[in-house]
Amino acid sequence: MMRRGPLSFLLVLLVVASPVFGQVPDPTRPPAAVIDQEGGSGVAAVESGVQTVIVRPGGKSIAVINGQYLAVGDKLGDKRVLKISESEVVLKGEGGREVIKLIPAIEKVPAKKAGAAKPPTTGTTQQ
């Protein structure tokens, strides 16, 4: 019988606080910069956005940019695709070169070689 009091209190607290939880923003919602304010499709196209890159060793690599499948040499607007790598697409147009990264916040850094590390010490010193 004693457990009913705290459980009832928690239930009432949950019901009262539920409107507060309803105001938490949706983490999957696109940023406000890409939402179309005119009420069209709901989401505006992201300018120069690489959706995916398909790298085929020894074959023809393809990038999907703004919904278009492009290979090296193809045109995207007034720019031509120069290079497609696993992490970026290089375009060239009248304004010069433009590098579009697949994941802009991540930079690839080479790993350190295992042979360059000092050998572990065993706690004994040699004289």
LOKE-66316 format. One line per field, with one value per atom (N, C-alpha, C, O, CB): atom name; z, x, y; residue in one letter. Coordinates in nm, 3 decimals. Glycine has a CB too. Example, Ala and Ser with C-alpha at 12.3 -4.5 7.8 and 13.67 -1.06 7.14 Angstrom:
2
seba	N_CA_C_O_CB_N_CA_C_O_CB $
up	0.780_0.780_0.780_0.846_0.905_0.708_0.714_0.787_0.804_0.572 $
east	1.319_1.230_1.320_1.424_1.131_1.285_1.367_1.290_1.341_1.408 $
north	-0.569_-0.450_-0.330_-0.332_-0.447_-0.225_-0.106_0.003_0.114_-0.060 $
kemar	A_A_A_A_A_S_S_S_S_S $
***
This chain:
127
seba	N_CA_C_O_CB_N_CA_C_O_CB_N_CA_C_O_CB_N_CA_C_O_CB_N_CA_C_O_CB_N_CA_C_O_CB_N_CA_C_O_CB_N_CA_C_O_CB_N_CA_C_O_CB_N_CA_C_O_CB_N_CA_C_O_CB_N_CA_C_O_CB_N_CA_C_O_CB_N_CA_C_O_CB_N_CA_C_O_CB_N_CA_C_O_CB_N_CA_C_O_CB_N_CA_C_O_CB_N_CA_C_O_CB_N_CA_C_O_CB_N_CA_C_O_CB_N_CA_C_O_CB_N_CA_C_O_CB_N_CA_C_O_CB_N_CA_C_O_CB_N_CA_C_O_CB_N_CA_C_O_CB_N_CA_C_O_CB_N_CA_C_O_CB_N_CA_C_O_CB_N_CA_C_O_CB_N_CA_C_O_CB_N_CA_C_O_CB_N_CA_C_O_CB_N_CA_C_O_CB_N_CA_C_O_CB_N_CA_C_O_CB_N_CA_C_O_CB_N_CA_C_O_CB_N_CA_C_O_CB_N_CA_C_O_CB_N_CA_C_O_CB_N_CA_C_O_CB_N_CA_C_O_CB_N_CA_C_O_CB_N_CA_C_O_CB_N_CA_C_O_CB_N_CA_C_O_CB_N_CA_C_O_CB_N_CA_C_O_CB_N_CA_C_O_CB_N_CA_C_O_CB_N_CA_C_O_CB_N_CA_C_O_CB_N_CA_C_O_CB_N_CA_C_O_CB_N_CA_C_O_CB_N_CA_C_O_CB_N_CA_C_O_CB_N_CA_C_O_CB_N_CA_C_O_CB_N_CA_C_O_CB_N_CA_C_O_CB_N_CA_C_O_CB_N_CA_C_O_CB_N_CA_C_O_CB_N_CA_C_O_CB_N_CA_C_O_CB_N_CA_C_O_CB_N_CA_C_O_CB_N_CA_C_O_CB_N_CA_C_O_CB_N_CA_C_O_CB_N_CA_C_O_CB_N_CA_C_O_CB_N_CA_C_O_CB_N_CA_C_O_CB_N_CA_C_O_CB_N_CA_C_O_CB_N_CA_C_O_CB_N_CA_C_O_CB_N_CA_C_O_CB_N_CA_C_O_CB_N_CA_C_O_CB_N_CA_C_O_CB_N_CA_C_O_CB_N_CA_C_O_CB_N_CA_C_O_CB_N_CA_C_O_CB_N_CA_C_O_CB_N_CA_C_O_CB_N_CA_C_O_CB_N_CA_C_O_CB_N_CA_C_O_CB_N_CA_C_O_CB_N_CA_C_O_CB_N_CA_C_O_CB_N_CA_C_O_CB_N_CA_C_O_CB_N_CA_C_O_CB_N_CA_C_O_CB_N_CA_C_O_CB_N_CA_C_O_CB_N_CA_C_O_CB_N_CA_C_O_CB_N_CA_C_O_CB_N_CA_C_O_CB_N_CA_C_O_CB_N_CA_C_O_CB_N_CA_C_O_CB_N_CA_C_O_CB_N_CA_C_O_CB_N_CA_C_O_CB_N_CA_C_O_CB_N_CA_C_O_CB_N_CA_C_O_CB_N_CA_C_O_CB_N_CA_C_O_CB_N_CA_C_O_CB_N_CA_C_O_CB_N_CA_C_O_CB_N_CA_C_O_CB_N_CA_C_O_CB_N_CA_C_O_CB_N_CA_C_O_CB_N_CA_C_O_CB_N_CA_C_O_CB $
up	0.000_0.000_0.000_-0.056_0.119_0.062_0.070_-0.067_-0.089_0.169_-0.157_-0.288_-0.375_-0.470_-0.358_-0.345_-0.429_-0.426_-0.528_-0.387_-0.313_-0.298_-0.390_-0.468_-0.153_-0.384_-0.471_-0.620_-0.704_-0.433_-0.652_-0.792_-0.845_-0.959_-0.809_-0.763_-0.804_-0.824_-0.920_-0.701_-0.733_-0.746_-0.876_-0.945_-0.626_-0.909_-1.033_-1.156_-1.254_-1.038_-1.153_-1.265_-1.286_-1.399_-1.242_-1.178_-1.187_-1.237_-1.321_-1.049_-1.188_-1.232_-1.381_-1.451_-1.152_-1.430_-1.571_-1.658_-1.763_-1.595_-1.616_-1.691_-1.694_-1.797_-1.630_-1.583_-1.575_-1.658_-1.721_-1.429_-1.661_-1.730_-1.878_-1.950_-1.664_-1.926_-2.066_-2.167_-2.272_-2.092_-2.145_-2.243_-2.259_-2.366_-2.204_-2.152_-2.159_-2.251_-2.330_-2.018_-2.240_-2.323_-2.470_-2.557_-2.275_-2.498_-2.635_-2.709_-2.831_-2.636_-2.638_-2.699_-2.735_-2.783_-2.608_-2.712_-2.746_-2.898_-2.961_-2.678_-2.960_-3.106_-3.157_-3.090_-3.153_-3.276_-3.341_-3.390_-3.474_-3.458_-3.342_-3.385_-3.530_-3.587_-3.295_-3.591_-3.730_-3.830_-3.951_-3.750_-3.780_-3.867_-3.932_-3.863_-3.788_-4.061_-4.127_-4.065_-4.009_-4.277_-4.076_-4.023_-4.089_-4.199_-4.044_-4.020_-4.070_-4.203_-4.281_-3.968_-4.231_-4.356_-4.479_-4.587_-4.353_-4.464_-4.581_-4.589_-4.683_-4.580_-4.492_-4.496_-4.584_-4.568_-4.354_-4.675_-4.768_-4.695_-4.648_-4.891_-4.685_-4.615_-4.696_-4.640_-4.580_-4.825_-4.910_-4.904_-4.963_-5.052_-4.834_-4.819_-4.938_-4.951_-4.794_-5.024_-5.141_-5.100_-5.050_-5.235_-5.122_-5.090_-4.943_-4.895_-5.179_-4.871_-4.731_-4.711_-4.605_-4.675_-4.808_-4.798_-4.927_-5.035_-4.766_-4.917_-5.035_-5.068_-4.981_-5.011_-5.192_-5.234_-5.171_-5.163_-5.388_-5.125_-5.069_-5.184_-5.268_-4.966_-5.188_-5.297_-5.287_-5.180_-5.298_-5.395_-5.405_-5.297_-5.223_-5.395_-5.286_-5.186_-5.247_-5.334_-5.110_-5.202_-5.246_-5.157_-5.036_-5.242_-5.217_-5.138_-5.121_-5.012_-5.203_-5.226_-5.217_-5.327_-5.427_-5.227_-5.305_-5.403_-5.418_-5.319_-5.358_-5.543_-5.572_-5.645_-5.760_-5.657_-5.577_-5.634_-5.683_-5.605_-5.531_-5.809_-5.868_-5.910_-6.005_-5.990_-5.840_-5.876_-6.020_-6.057_-5.779_-6.100_-6.240_-6.327_-6.446_-6.248_-6.270_-6.344_-6.340_-6.307_-6.291_-6.374_-6.380_-6.248_-6.216_-6.499_-6.170_-6.044_-6.069_-6.168_-5.955_-5.979_-5.994_-5.863_-5.755_-6.035_-5.874_-5.758_-5.780_-5.893_-5.734_-5.671_-5.678_-5.611_-5.490_-5.608_-5.690_-5.640_-5.674_-5.790_-5.702_-5.571_-5.588_-5.669_-5.748_-5.657_-5.648_-5.714_-5.854_-5.916_-5.721_-5.906_-6.041_-6.031_-5.951_-6.119_-6.113_-6.122_-6.217_-6.332_-6.171_-6.167_-6.247_-6.245_-6.142_-6.196_-6.360_-6.372_-6.407_-6.436_-6.481_-6.405_-6.441_-6.586_-6.675_-6.426_-6.607_-6.739_-6.757_-6.845_-6.845_-6.674_-6.684_-6.631_-6.558_-6.606_-6.670_-6.626_-6.521_-6.529_-6.746_-6.423_-6.321_-6.330_-6.277_-6.175_-6.397_-6.422_-6.517_-6.628_-6.290_-6.475_-6.558_-6.518_-6.566_-6.551_-6.430_-6.384_-6.436_-6.457_-6.231_-6.456_-6.504_-6.393_-6.317_-6.630_-6.382_-6.281_-6.323_-6.428_-6.260_-6.240_-6.269_-6.204_-6.266_-6.224_-6.080_-6.004_-5.906_-5.847_-5.930_-5.888_-5.787_-5.702_-5.753_-5.853_-5.571_-5.479_-5.373_-5.376_-5.413_-5.281_-5.182_-5.086_-5.020_-5.105_-5.076_-4.979_-5.038_-4.966_-4.876_-5.169_-5.226_-5.377_-5.443_-5.192_-5.429_-5.573_-5.608_-5.541_-5.615_-5.712_-5.755_-5.884_-5.982_-5.776_-5.881_-5.997_-6.046_-5.968_-5.961_-6.175_-6.230_-6.318_-6.404_-6.309_-6.295_-6.374_-6.399_-6.378_-6.305_-6.444_-6.471_-6.346_-6.355_-6.532_-6.232_-6.106_-6.047_-5.940_-6.006_-6.111_-6.061_-6.012_-6.047_-5.949_-5.929_-5.877_-5.751_-5.672_-5.848_-5.735_-5.614_-5.567_-5.644_-5.641_-5.441_-5.381_-5.290_-5.197_-5.303_-5.318_-5.236_-5.161_-5.221_-5.324_-5.028_-4.945_-4.915_-4.896_-4.814_-4.910_-4.875_-4.730_-4.699_-4.900_-4.641_-4.500_-4.464_-4.430_-4.408_-4.471_-4.456_-4.323_-4.320_-4.474_-4.214_-4.084_-4.054_-3.951_-3.977_-4.141_-4.114_-4.210_-4.332_-4.126_-4.155_-4.235_-4.220_-4.109_-4.194_-4.330_-4.328_-4.292_-4.356_-4.466_-4.188_-4.142_-4.150_-4.098_-3.997_-4.214_-4.222_-4.084_-3.996_-4.311_-4.066_-3.940_-3.926_-4.026_-3.930_-3.803_-3.778_-3.800_-3.773_-3.635_-3.849_-3.875_-3.743_-3.649_-3.965_-3.735_-3.613_-3.580_-3.463_-3.626_-3.680_-3.658_-3.601_-3.548_-3.787_-3.608_-3.561_-3.409_-3.350_-3.629_-3.346_-3.202_-3.127_-3.178_-3.159_-3.007_-2.925_-2.872_-2.846_-2.808_-2.856_-2.797_-2.652_-2.583_-2.807_-2.605_-2.467_-2.367_-2.391_-2.442_-2.256_-2.152_-2.057_-2.036_-2.076_-2.000_-1.911_-1.766_-1.678_-1.937_-1.739_-1.602_-1.549_-1.442_-1.513_-1.624_-1.582_-1.669_-1.786_-1.592_-1.612_-1.689_-1.716_-1.634_-1.614_-1.832_-1.869_-1.851_-1.884_-2.017_-1.799_-1.781_-1.851_-1.847_-1.636 $
east	0.081_0.000_0.086_0.047_-0.092_0.202_0.289_0.346_0.379_0.402_0.359_0.418_0.321_0.364_0.457_0.194_0.095_0.109_0.088_-0.044_0.143_0.157_0.266_0.237_0.189_0.389_0.495_0.466_0.497_0.629_0.407_0.377_0.269_0.276_0.333_0.170_0.065_0.123_0.089_-0.048_0.212_0.277_0.358_0.351_0.369_0.433_0.512_0.423_0.457_0.603_0.310_0.217_0.158_0.149_0.106_0.117_0.063_0.170_0.142_0.008_0.291_0.402_0.429_0.455_0.528_0.424_0.446_0.337_0.367_0.451_0.213_0.101_0.112_0.086_-0.034_0.148_0.159_0.277_0.267_0.174_0.388_0.509_0.510_0.601_0.630_0.415_0.418_0.414_0.478_0.303_0.344_0.351_0.492_0.528_0.256_0.570_0.708_0.790_0.870_0.772_0.769_0.843_0.803_0.883_0.822_0.682_0.635_0.704_0.694_0.488_0.774_0.840_0.985_1.054_0.832_1.034_1.171_1.182_1.099_1.213_1.283_1.295_1.329_1.396_1.401_1.281_1.306_1.451_1.487_1.208_1.535_1.675_1.692_1.800_1.752_1.590_1.602_1.553_1.564_1.525_1.499_1.448_1.564_1.662_1.358_1.557_1.665_1.682_1.588_1.637_1.802_1.823_1.729_1.679_1.969_1.705_1.613_1.660_1.578_1.597_1.790_1.843_1.793_1.788_1.994_1.756_1.713_1.562_1.511_1.778_1.489_1.344_1.287_1.320_1.284_1.203_1.141_1.033_0.935_1.082_1.049_0.954_0.828_0.728_1.019_0.829_0.713_0.610_0.503_0.757_0.640_0.543_0.535_0.437_0.408_0.634_0.634_0.643_0.547_0.749_0.759_0.777_0.813_0.817_0.884_0.840_0.877_1.027_1.072_0.825_1.105_1.250_1.306_1.275_1.308_1.389_1.454_1.578_1.635_1.489_1.620_1.740_1.863_1.875_1.753_1.955_2.079_2.175_2.195_2.139_2.233_2.321_2.452_2.512_2.348_2.495_2.621_2.633_2.731_2.738_2.535_2.540_2.570_2.496_2.410_2.678_2.712_2.637_2.658_2.867_2.547_2.474_2.554_2.555_2.340_2.620_2.698_2.803_2.795_2.605_2.902_3.009_3.026_3.034_3.145_3.031_3.055_3.188_3.200_2.938_3.289_3.424_3.442_3.430_3.534_3.471_3.497_3.643_3.683_3.402_3.724_3.865_3.880_3.826_3.938_3.951_3.972_3.850_3.852_4.012_3.744_3.621_3.580_3.660_3.509_3.457_3.405_3.337_3.231_3.306_3.397_3.340_3.224_3.224_3.446_3.128_3.008_2.981_3.002_2.885_2.935_2.891_2.747_2.705_2.983_2.672_2.535_2.534_2.555_2.432_2.510_2.509_2.373_2.333_2.625_2.303_2.169_2.077_1.996_2.179_2.090_2.003_2.047_1.980_1.868_2.157_2.205_2.324_2.415_2.245_2.322_2.435_2.537_2.506_2.390_2.661_2.764_2.892_2.930_2.791_2.959_3.090_3.191_3.153_3.089_3.320_3.423_3.398_3.379_3.566_3.400_3.375_3.233_3.208_3.406_3.139_3.000_2.988_3.075_2.905_2.879_2.857_2.747_2.646_2.822_2.769_2.670_2.649_2.729_2.717_2.543_2.522_2.629_2.643_2.523_2.704_2.811_2.948_3.051_2.812_2.951_3.077_3.093_2.996_3.084_3.219_3.251_3.319_3.399_3.342_3.285_3.344_3.485_3.506_3.256_3.584_3.725_3.769_3.841_3.815_3.728_3.780_3.673_3.601_3.911_3.666_3.578_3.664_3.725_3.457_3.669_3.741_3.643_3.525_3.863_3.691_3.601_3.544_3.444_3.674_3.606_3.559_3.522_3.472_3.663_3.546_3.517_3.499_3.536_3.627_3.440_3.423_3.481_3.451_3.272_3.564_3.625_3.556_3.550_3.779_3.506_3.439_3.522_3.595_3.295_3.511_3.580_3.483_3.416_3.708_3.476_3.390_3.456_3.577_3.255_3.378_3.433_3.490_3.586_3.326_3.434_3.481_3.600_3.647_3.370_3.651_3.764_3.723_3.616_3.833_3.810_3.784_3.700_3.710_3.916_3.617_3.535_3.546_3.523_3.386_3.581_3.591_3.471_3.450_3.727_3.392_3.275_3.304_3.324_3.145_3.305_3.335_3.207_3.101_3.404_3.218_3.105_3.065_2.947_3.138_3.163_3.141_3.239_3.354_3.162_3.195_3.287_3.361_3.474_3.212_3.304_3.366_3.475_3.542_3.261_3.495_3.593_3.710_3.692_3.527_3.829_3.951_4.025_4.038_4.040_4.076_4.148_4.294_4.360_4.137_4.344_4.480_4.550_4.497_4.485_4.668_4.736_4.777_4.813_4.859_4.770_4.808_4.959_5.031_4.751_5.005_5.149_5.199_5.128_5.182_5.321_5.379_5.415_5.460_5.504_5.394_5.420_5.569_5.605_5.364_5.655_5.800_5.860_5.971_5.870_5.791_5.843_5.831_5.895_5.772_5.751_5.731_5.852_5.921_5.602_5.877_5.987_5.950_5.833_6.020_6.049_6.019_5.977_6.029_6.142_5.885_5.838_5.948_6.030_5.714_5.949_6.047_5.989_5.868_6.089_6.078_6.032_6.047_6.011_6.107_6.099_6.114_6.256_6.290_6.016_6.338_6.476_6.564_6.533_6.520_6.672_6.765_6.891_6.935_6.798_6.947_7.072_7.186_7.173_7.066_7.299_7.414_7.534_7.641_7.445 $
north	-0.118_0.000_0.126_0.228_-0.001_0.120_0.236_0.275_0.391_0.210_0.181_0.209_0.288_0.354_0.079_0.283_0.349_0.501_0.567_0.309_0.555_0.701_0.757_0.848_0.736_0.706_0.758_0.732_0.816_0.695_0.617_0.589_0.683_0.728_0.444_0.711_0.805_0.944_1.013_0.810_0.984_1.114_1.124_1.226_1.140_1.021_1.020_1.024_1.090_0.896_0.954_0.954_1.093_1.141_0.852_1.158_1.294_1.390_1.476_1.342_1.377_1.462_1.445_1.542_1.431_1.322_1.294_1.357_1.414_1.144_1.349_1.406_1.558_1.620_1.363_1.618_1.764_1.813_1.919_1.810_1.740_1.784_1.747_1.790_1.724_1.669_1.625_1.739_1.725_1.533_1.851_1.960_2.017_2.064_2.070_2.013_2.061_1.970_2.018_2.067_1.840_1.746_1.757_1.725_1.604_1.802_1.818_1.931_1.939_1.841_2.019_2.134_2.106_2.196_2.253_1.986_1.950_1.941_1.875_1.814_2.006_2.003_1.863_1.785_2.102_1.833_1.705_1.701_1.783_1.683_1.608_1.604_1.560_1.580_1.511_1.501_1.457_1.561_1.541_1.328_1.672_1.777_1.852_1.881_1.874_1.883_1.958_2.096_2.150_1.970_2.154_2.288_2.389_2.366_2.331_2.499_2.600_2.657_2.706_2.713_2.652_2.708_2.633_2.691_2.705_2.507_2.431_2.413_2.352_2.296_2.467_2.455_2.565_2.682_2.461_2.527_2.621_2.700_2.641_2.548_2.830_2.915_2.940_2.987_3.046_2.910_2.936_2.825_2.838_2.957_2.718_2.610_2.517_2.443_2.667_2.517_2.428_2.283_2.225_2.462_2.224_2.083_2.063_1.950_2.023_2.172_2.160_2.167_2.212_2.032_2.125_2.130_2.185_2.135_1.991_2.287_2.345_2.264_2.198_2.494_2.269_2.196_2.259_2.381_2.195_2.175_2.222_2.248_2.161_2.121_2.366_2.402_2.324_2.319_2.554_2.264_2.191_2.084_2.082_2.287_1.998_1.893_1.758_1.711_1.887_1.694_1.560_1.463_1.460_1.534_1.383_1.286_1.156_1.099_1.256_1.110_0.986_0.982_1.052_0.863_0.898_0.876_0.726_0.653_0.944_0.679_0.538_0.530_0.572_0.475_0.475_0.464_0.321_0.226_0.503_0.307_0.176_0.169_0.235_0.149_0.089_0.077_0.028_-0.077_-0.019_0.104_0.067_0.090_0.058_-0.077_0.145_0.169_0.314_0.402_0.083_0.338_0.474_0.508_0.453_0.489_0.600_0.643_0.739_0.812_0.709_0.738_0.821_0.893_0.838_0.734_1.019_1.096_1.138_1.165_1.221_1.143_1.192_1.329_1.341_1.093_1.432_1.570_1.630_1.635_1.655_1.674_1.733_1.641_1.689_1.870_1.511_1.414_1.374_1.291_1.469_1.430_1.396_1.301_1.322_1.524_1.196_1.103_1.164_1.193_0.961_1.184_1.249_1.167_1.111_1.391_1.162_1.097_1.206_1.319_0.983_1.172_1.267_1.313_1.231_1.205_1.445_1.503_1.553_1.635_1.402_1.506_1.552_1.694_1.742_1.458_1.762_1.899_1.906_1.836_1.988_1.992_2.024_2.175_2.253_1.979_2.215_2.357_2.408_2.356_2.438_2.509_2.563_2.508_2.557_2.715_2.408_2.349_2.208_2.136_2.350_2.168_2.034_1.955_2.009_2.041_1.825_1.737_1.700_1.640_1.609_1.738_1.706_1.576_1.496_1.820_1.554_1.439_1.392_1.473_1.476_1.261_1.202_1.109_1.015_1.125_1.137_1.048_0.999_1.035_1.121_0.917_0.859_0.962_0.936_0.753_1.079_1.178_1.313_1.399_1.198_1.335_1.465_1.459_1.362_1.562_1.567_1.584_1.720_1.820_1.573_1.726_1.852_1.897_1.823_1.836_2.021_2.081_2.199_2.260_2.127_2.231_2.347_2.423_2.365_2.306_2.553_2.639_2.772_2.787_2.659_2.868_3.001_3.066_3.143_3.090_3.038_3.096_3.024_3.063_3.096_2.921_2.845_2.708_2.657_2.921_2.647_2.513_2.519_2.612_2.441_2.418_2.404_2.260_2.167_2.445_2.243_2.110_2.092_2.169_2.092_1.988_1.958_1.829_1.724_1.945_1.839_1.723_1.646_1.705_1.766_1.514_1.429_1.452_1.466_1.281_1.455_1.484_1.596_1.568_1.355_1.722_1.835_1.842_1.892_1.960_1.794_1.812_1.709_1.719_1.805_1.610_1.505_1.518_1.521_1.365_1.525_1.530_1.399_1.347_1.650_1.345_1.219_1.247_1.328_1.147_1.180_1.197_1.061_0.963_1.255_1.055_0.925_0.874_0.952_0.936_0.743_0.681_0.680_0.676_0.537_0.683_0.678_0.537_0.440_0.726_0.525_0.394_0.326_0.392_0.406_0.196_0.121_0.115_0.112_-0.021_0.114_0.104_0.230_0.226_0.071_0.343_0.469_0.484_0.571_0.583_0.401_0.412_0.355_0.266_0.338_0.407_0.356_0.218_0.191_0.453_0.131_0.000_0.018_0.106_-0.096_-0.063_-0.048_-0.083_-0.173_-0.137_-0.011_-0.040_-0.143_-0.150_0.088_-0.224_-0.330_-0.291_-0.370_-0.457_-0.175_-0.131_-0.151_-0.102_-0.204_-0.221_-0.239_-0.152_-0.127_-0.389_-0.104_-0.021_-0.099_-0.179_0.111_-0.076_-0.143_-0.044_0.074_-0.198_-0.094_-0.006_-0.059_0.002_0.013 $
kemar	M_M_M_M_M_M_M_M_M_M_R_R_R_R_R_R_R_R_R_R_G_G_G_G_G_P_P_P_P_P_L_L_L_L_L_S_S_S_S_S_F_F_F_F_F_L_L_L_L_L_L_L_L_L_L_V_V_V_V_V_L_L_L_L_L_L_L_L_L_L_V_V_V_V_V_V_V_V_V_V_A_A_A_A_A_S_S_S_S_S_P_P_P_P_P_V_V_V_V_V_F_F_F_F_F_G_G_G_G_G_Q_Q_Q_Q_Q_V_V_V_V_V_P_P_P_P_P_D_D_D_D_D_P_P_P_P_P_T_T_T_T_T_R_R_R_R_R_P_P_P_P_P_P_P_P_P_P_A_A_A_A_A_A_A_A_A_A_V_V_V_V_V_I_I_I_I_I_D_D_D_D_D_Q_Q_Q_Q_Q_E_E_E_E_E_G_G_G_G_G_G_G_G_G_G_S_S_S_S_S_G_G_G_G_G_V_V_V_V_V_A_A_A_A_A_A_A_A_A_A_V_V_V_V_V_E_E_E_E_E_S_S_S_S_S_G_G_G_G_G_V_V_V_V_V_Q_Q_Q_Q_Q_T_T_T_T_T_V_V_V_V_V_I_I_I_I_I_V_V_V_V_V_R_R_R_R_R_P_P_P_P_P_G_G_G_G_G_G_G_G_G_G_K_K_K_K_K_S_S_S_S_S_I_I_I_I_I_A_A_A_A_A_V_V_V_V_V_I_I_I_I_I_N_N_N_N_N_G_G_G_G_G_Q_Q_Q_Q_Q_Y_Y_Y_Y_Y_L_L_L_L_L_A_A_A_A_A_V_V_V_V_V_G_G_G_G_G_D_D_D_D_D_K_K_K_K_K_L_L_L_L_L_G_G_G_G_G_D_D_D_D_D_K_K_K_K_K_R_R_R_R_R_V_V_V_V_V_L_L_L_L_L_K_K_K_K_K_I_I_I_I_I_S_S_S_S_S_E_E_E_E_E_S_S_S_S_S_E_E_E_E_E_V_V_V_V_V_V_V_V_V_V_L_L_L_L_L_K_K_K_K_K_G_G_G_G_G_E_E_E_E_E_G_G_G_G_G_G_G_G_G_G_R_R_R_R_R_E_E_E_E_E_V_V_V_V_V_I_I_I_I_I_K_K_K_K_K_L_L_L_L_L_I_I_I_I_I_P_P_P_P_P_A_A_A_A_A_I_I_I_I_I_E_E_E_E_E_K_K_K_K_K_V_V_V_V_V_P_P_P_P_P_A_A_A_A_A_K_K_K_K_K_K_K_K_K_K_A_A_A_A_A_G_G_G_G_G_A_A_A_A_A_A_A_A_A_A_K_K_K_K_K_P_P_P_P_P_P_P_P_P_P_T_T_T_T_T_T_T_T_T_T_G_G_G_G_G_T_T_T_T_T_T_T_T_T_T_Q_Q_Q_Q_Q_Q_Q_Q_Q_Q $
***
